[in-house]
Amino acid sequence: MSENNNIKIFDIIIDNFDYEDIIKLINLSIINSTQILISYATAHSLNLAVKNHDLIKIFNEFDYVHADGVGVFIASRIVHGKNGLEKKITGSDFYPLLINEGIKYNWTFFLFGDTDETLEKAICRNKNLMIRGVQSGYYYNEIKLIEKVNVSCSDILIVGLGCPKQEKWIVENKDRLSVKVIIAVGDGIKVFAGIKKRGNRFFQTLGLEWVIRLINNPFLFWKRYLVGIPLFLFRVIRSKYSNDKIV
């Protein structure tokens, strides 16, 4: 892990580490039976935090927040120069690694979020992964869900409700959950299911996967990307030269 362990963008603490660092932290948490909370920061979630300062407090209650996507990587270099993030990482690249390591170490999982159909595909696609329970994110009784998670005795709870709902849910319920590792993944359960459209390696390398999402669902994503990305870059540049880092 880098000696410069974290940075701040819009007052959200983002950890300066790579995929292997996250896996080591998860493994230590499971071995030592200590609970950790992990989320991610994208240009979109950072834009949301600018408008909702309570979300900044929620993010900073997580033990670790990893950057997700080229936008945050570029922003870190704009704001912090050579002390910015060392590597571009994405959840879509991390979750397959998490699955492989989960199989290797016999970690147990509970998946909460997305649809019943997606969850069923995740189970079918990962027959060697120990998934002890699932719950759709579109309908659930919170008390019964927490009981279901705890009874499963899972090591890792994957929460895919989208930002900021998933972060709020995790922070509000962490003390009632017996799982050791809680990870917010957005639409990452689709990666578990093998149905997330990412584009070819060229788009992935250049950090242009958002273009594929926009093409596949322009109605849902046009504002997030066509408006959100320029707005994010404007806010980042402005924050670099502003005494008030939340702009």
C-alpha positions as CSV (number, residue, x, y, z in Angstrom):
1,M,0.0,0.0,0.0
2,S,1.2,3.5,-0.8
3,E,2.8,5.5,2.0
4,N,0.4,8.2,1.0
5,N,-2.6,6.2,2.1
6,N,-5.4,8.6,1.2
7,I,-6.4,11.9,-0.4
8,K,-9.4,14.1,-0.2
9,I,-11.7,15.2,-3.0
10,F,-14.6,17.4,-2.0
11,D,-13.7,16.5,1.6
12,I,-14.3,12.8,1.0
13,I,-11.4,10.7,2.1
14,I,-10.4,8.3,-0.7
15,D,-7.8,5.6,-0.1
16,N,-4.8,5.5,-2.4
17,F,-4.5,1.7,-3.0
18,D,-4.9,-1.0,-5.5
19,Y,-6.8,-4.2,-5.9
20,E,-4.4,-6.3,-3.9
21,D,-4.5,-3.9,-1.0
22,I,-8.3,-4.3,-0.8
23,I,-8.1,-8.1,-0.9
24,K,-5.5,-8.0,2.0
25,L,-7.7,-5.8,4.1
26,I,-10.7,-8.1,3.5
27,N,-8.7,-11.2,4.4
28,L,-7.4,-9.6,7.6
29,S,-10.9,-8.6,8.6
30,I,-12.2,-12.1,8.2
31,I,-9.2,-13.7,10.0
32,N,-9.4,-11.2,12.9
33,S,-13.2,-11.1,13.0
34,T,-13.3,-7.4,12.9
35,Q,-15.9,-5.5,10.8
36,I,-14.9,-3.2,8.0
37,L,-17.0,-1.1,5.6
38,I,-15.9,-0.6,2.0
39,S,-17.4,1.7,-0.6
40,Y,-16.2,3.5,-3.8
41,A,-16.1,7.0,-5.1
42,T,-17.1,7.8,-8.7
43,A,-17.5,11.2,-10.4
44,H,-21.2,10.7,-10.0
45,S,-21.1,9.9,-6.3
46,L,-18.8,12.9,-5.7
47,N,-21.2,15.1,-7.6
48,L,-24.0,13.9,-5.3
49,A,-21.8,14.7,-2.2
50,V,-21.3,18.3,-3.4
51,K,-25.1,18.8,-3.2
52,N,-25.6,16.7,0.0
53,H,-23.0,17.4,2.7
54,D,-24.6,14.7,4.9
55,L,-23.4,12.2,2.2
56,I,-19.8,13.4,2.9
57,K,-20.2,12.4,6.6
58,I,-21.7,9.1,5.5
59,F,-18.8,8.3,3.2
60,N,-16.3,9.2,5.8
61,E,-17.8,6.7,8.2
62,F,-16.6,3.9,5.9
63,D,-13.3,2.4,6.8
64,Y,-12.1,2.4,3.2
65,V,-13.3,4.2,0.0
66,H,-11.6,3.2,-3.2
67,A,-11.7,5.3,-6.3
68,D,-13.7,4.0,-9.2
69,G,-13.0,5.1,-12.7
70,V,-10.7,7.3,-14.7
71,G,-12.6,10.5,-13.7
72,V,-11.6,10.3,-10.0
73,F,-8.1,9.3,-11.0
74,I,-7.7,12.4,-13.1
75,A,-9.4,14.5,-10.5
76,S,-6.9,13.3,-7.9
77,R,-4.0,14.4,-10.1
78,I,-5.6,17.8,-10.8
79,V,-6.1,18.5,-7.1
80,H,-3.1,16.8,-5.5
81,G,-0.6,16.6,-8.4
82,K,2.0,13.9,-8.0
83,N,0.5,13.0,-4.6
84,G,-2.7,12.0,-6.3
85,L,-3.9,8.4,-6.9
86,E,-1.2,6.1,-8.1
87,K,-3.4,3.8,-10.2
88,K,-6.8,3.8,-12.0
89,I,-9.0,1.1,-10.5
90,T,-12.6,0.2,-11.2
91,G,-15.1,-1.9,-9.4
92,S,-15.8,-3.9,-12.5
93,D,-12.2,-5.1,-12.5
94,F,-12.1,-5.6,-8.7
95,Y,-15.2,-7.8,-8.3
96,P,-14.0,-10.7,-10.5
97,L,-10.8,-10.7,-8.5
98,L,-12.9,-10.7,-5.3
99,I,-14.9,-13.7,-6.6
100,N,-11.6,-15.6,-7.4
101,E,-10.1,-14.8,-4.0
102,G,-13.4,-15.8,-2.4
103,I,-13.3,-19.2,-4.0
104,K,-9.6,-19.5,-3.1
105,Y,-10.1,-18.7,0.6
106,N,-13.6,-20.2,1.0
107,W,-15.1,-16.9,1.9
108,T,-18.9,-16.9,2.2
109,F,-21.1,-14.2,0.6
110,F,-24.5,-12.7,0.9
111,L,-25.7,-10.6,-2.1
112,F,-28.2,-7.8,-1.4
113,G,-29.4,-5.7,-4.3
114,D,-30.5,-5.7,-8.0
115,T,-33.3,-8.1,-9.2
116,D,-34.2,-11.7,-8.4
117,E,-33.3,-12.6,-12.0
118,T,-29.8,-11.0,-11.7
119,L,-29.2,-12.7,-8.3
120,E,-30.2,-16.1,-9.8
121,K,-27.7,-15.6,-12.6
122,A,-25.0,-14.7,-10.1
123,I,-25.6,-17.9,-8.2
124,C,-25.7,-20.0,-11.4
125,R,-22.5,-18.4,-12.8
126,N,-20.5,-18.8,-9.6
127,K,-21.1,-22.4,-8.6
128,N,-17.8,-22.6,-6.8
129,L,-18.4,-19.4,-4.8
130,M,-20.1,-19.9,-1.4
131,I,-23.2,-17.7,-1.7
132,R,-25.2,-18.3,1.4
133,G,-28.1,-16.0,0.7
134,V,-29.5,-13.4,-1.6
135,Q,-32.1,-10.6,-1.4
136,S,-33.5,-8.3,-4.1
137,G,-32.9,-4.6,-3.6
138,Y,-36.4,-3.8,-4.9
139,Y,-38.4,-5.3,-2.1
140,Y,-37.4,-6.3,1.4
141,N,-38.4,-6.1,5.0
142,E,-35.4,-4.6,6.8
143,I,-35.8,-6.5,10.0
144,K,-36.2,-9.8,8.3
145,L,-33.3,-9.0,5.9
146,I,-30.9,-8.3,8.8
147,E,-32.0,-11.5,10.5
148,K,-31.5,-13.4,7.2
149,V,-28.0,-12.0,6.7
150,N,-27.0,-12.8,10.3
151,V,-28.4,-16.3,10.2
152,S,-26.4,-17.0,7.0
153,C,-23.2,-16.4,9.0
154,S,-21.6,-15.0,5.8
155,D,-18.2,-13.4,5.8
156,I,-19.0,-10.7,3.2
157,L,-22.2,-8.8,2.6
158,I,-22.4,-7.3,-0.9
159,V,-24.8,-4.3,-1.1
160,G,-25.9,-3.1,-4.5
161,L,-28.5,-0.4,-4.0
162,G,-26.9,2.4,-5.8
163,C,-25.4,5.6,-4.3
164,P,-26.4,7.1,-1.9
165,K,-29.0,4.6,-0.8
166,Q,-26.5,1.8,-0.2
167,E,-24.1,3.9,1.8
168,K,-26.9,5.2,4.0
169,W,-28.3,1.7,4.5
170,I,-24.8,0.3,5.5
171,V,-24.0,3.0,8.0
172,E,-27.5,2.8,9.6
173,N,-27.4,-1.0,9.9
174,K,-23.7,-1.9,10.4
175,D,-24.1,-2.4,14.2
176,R,-27.0,-4.8,13.7
177,L,-25.0,-6.9,11.2
178,S,-22.7,-9.7,12.2
179,V,-20.9,-10.0,8.9
180,K,-17.2,-9.0,8.9
181,V,-17.0,-7.2,5.6
182,I,-19.7,-5.0,4.1
183,I,-19.0,-3.8,0.5
184,A,-21.1,-1.2,-1.4
185,V,-21.0,-2.2,-5.1
186,G,-23.6,-0.1,-7.0
187,D,-24.5,-2.2,-10.0
188,G,-21.6,-4.6,-9.3
189,I,-23.9,-7.5,-8.7
190,K,-24.3,-7.5,-12.4
191,V,-20.6,-8.3,-12.6
192,F,-21.2,-11.3,-10.3
193,A,-24.0,-12.3,-12.7
194,G,-21.8,-11.7,-15.8
195,I,-24.3,-9.3,-17.4
196,K,-22.7,-5.9,-17.0
197,K,-21.9,-4.4,-20.4
198,R,-18.4,-3.0,-20.4
199,G,-17.2,-2.5,-23.9
200,N,-14.0,-3.9,-25.4
201,R,-10.5,-3.6,-23.9
202,F,-9.9,-0.3,-25.8
203,F,-12.8,1.4,-24.0
204,Q,-11.8,-0.1,-20.7
205,T,-8.2,1.1,-21.0
206,L,-9.2,4.6,-21.9
207,G,-11.7,4.8,-19.1
208,L,-14.6,5.2,-21.6
209,E,-16.9,2.4,-20.3
210,W,-19.4,5.1,-19.5
211,V,-19.9,5.6,-23.3
212,I,-21.1,2.0,-23.6
213,R,-23.5,2.5,-20.7
214,L,-24.8,5.7,-22.3
215,I,-25.4,4.0,-25.6
216,N,-27.1,1.1,-24.1
217,N,-29.4,3.2,-21.9
218,P,-29.3,6.9,-22.9
219,F,-32.6,7.7,-21.1
220,L,-31.1,6.6,-17.8
221,F,-27.6,7.9,-18.1
222,W,-27.6,11.0,-20.3
223,K,-27.7,13.4,-17.5
224,R,-25.2,11.5,-15.3
225,Y,-22.6,11.5,-18.1
226,L,-23.2,14.3,-20.6
227,V,-24.0,16.8,-17.8
228,G,-22.3,15.2,-14.8
229,I,-18.8,14.7,-16.2
230,P,-18.2,18.3,-17.4
231,L,-19.7,19.5,-14.1
232,F,-17.5,17.2,-12.1
233,L,-14.3,18.4,-13.9
234,F,-15.4,22.1,-13.4
235,R,-15.9,21.5,-9.7
236,V,-12.6,19.7,-9.4
237,I,-10.7,22.5,-11.1
238,R,-12.5,25.2,-9.1
239,S,-11.9,23.4,-5.8
240,K,-8.1,23.4,-6.5
241,Y,-8.1,27.2,-6.5
242,S,-10.8,27.7,-3.9
243,N,-10.4,28.1,-0.1
244,D,-13.7,26.3,0.2
245,K,-13.1,22.8,-1.1
246,I,-16.8,22.0,-1.4
247,V,-17.9,23.9,-4.5
